Amino acid sequence: MSERLRQLIDFLKESPDDPFLKYALATEHLKLGHVVDALRYYEELLTNHPAYVGTYYHLGKLYEALNRREEAIAIYEQGMATARSKGDMHALSELQAVYRSAMGMEDDE
């Protein structure tokens, strides 16, 4: 286990409801190639912290990498709605770009 992963797990024990720590754990697991663990943390974030906008992009990209395109598209759609409702135009723009790509749309469509 990496030192960073160990630290994040310890921090999560102190603050078990912190969405940023769960997001960081998911990202670290993914970086280490622990796809199942990353997926579990991202999906848990989506269930328990649906307003955490960063989850949608990364979970969607992971679904795409796992050849789960329809699920990725649904996640991007949910993320766009969440970003719009929060007024997060940067996240909305990023989600729109990956959504269009997943849908096979060109930039000029």
C-alpha positions in Angstrom: 0.0 0.0 0.0 1.3 3.4 -0.9 2.1 5.9 1.8 -0.4 8.4 0.3 -3.1 5.7 0.3 -2.4 4.9 3.9 -2.6 8.6 4.9 -5.9 9.0 3.1 -7.4 6.0 4.8 -6.3 7.4 8.2 -7.8 10.8 7.4 -11.0 9.1 6.3 -11.2 7.3 9.7 -11.1 10.8 11.3 -13.7 12.3 8.9 -15.7 9.5 7.4 -18.3 11.7 5.7 -15.7 14.0 4.0 -16.5 13.8 0.2 -13.1 15.2 -0.7 -11.3 12.4 1.1 -13.4 9.8 -0.6 -12.7 11.5 -4.0 -9.0 11.5 -3.2 -9.1 7.8 -2.2 -10.9 6.9 -5.4 -8.4 8.9 -7.5 -5.4 7.3 -5.7 -6.8 3.8 -6.1 -7.3 4.5 -9.8 -3.7 5.8 -10.1 -2.4 2.6 -8.5 -4.5 0.5 -10.8 -7.0 -0.6 -8.2 -10.0 -0.2 -10.5 -12.5 -2.1 -8.3 -11.7 0.1 -5.3 -11.7 3.3 -7.3 -15.1 2.4 -8.7 -16.5 1.6 -5.3 -15.4 5.0 -3.9 -16.7 6.9 -6.9 -20.0 5.1 -6.8 -20.3 5.7 -3.0 -19.6 9.4 -3.6 -22.4 9.5 -6.2 -24.8 7.8 -3.8 -23.9 9.7 -0.6 -22.7 13.1 -2.0 -24.5 13.7 -5.3 -23.7 17.4 -5.2 -19.9 16.7 -5.4 -19.5 17.6 -9.0 -16.0 16.2 -9.6 -17.3 12.7 -9.2 -19.3 12.7 -12.4 -16.4 13.4 -14.8 -14.1 10.8 -13.3 -16.7 8.1 -12.8 -17.9 8.6 -16.4 -14.3 8.3 -17.7 -13.8 5.1 -15.6 -17.0 3.7 -17.0 -15.8 4.5 -20.5 -12.5 2.8 -19.8 -14.4 -0.3 -18.6 -16.5 -0.3 -21.9 -19.6 0.8 -20.0 -20.5 3.6 -22.4 -24.2 3.8 -21.7 -23.5 4.2 -18.0 -20.9 6.8 -18.7 -23.3 8.8 -20.8 -25.9 8.6 -18.0 -23.3 9.8 -15.5 -22.3 12.7 -17.7 -26.0 13.7 -18.1 -26.5 13.7 -14.3 -23.2 15.6 -13.8 -24.3 18.3 -16.3 -27.6 18.7 -14.5 -25.8 18.9 -11.1 -23.2 21.4 -12.4 -25.9 23.5 -13.9 -27.9 23.6 -10.7 -24.8 24.6 -8.7 -23.8 27.2 -11.3 -20.4 25.5 -11.9 -19.9 26.5 -15.5 -16.3 25.1 -15.6 -17.4 21.6 -14.6 -20.4 21.9 -16.9 -18.1 22.7 -19.8 -15.9 19.8 -19.1 -18.8 17.4 -18.7 -20.4 18.6 -22.0 -17.1 17.9 -23.8 -16.8 14.3 -22.5 -20.5 13.8 -23.1 -20.2 14.9 -26.7 -17.2 12.6 -27.2 -19.0 9.6 -25.6 -22.0 10.3 -27.9 -19.7 10.4 -30.9 -20.5 14.0 -31.6 -18.0 16.4 -33.3 -17.2 19.7 -31.7 -19.0 21.6 -34.4 -22.3 19.7 -34.1 
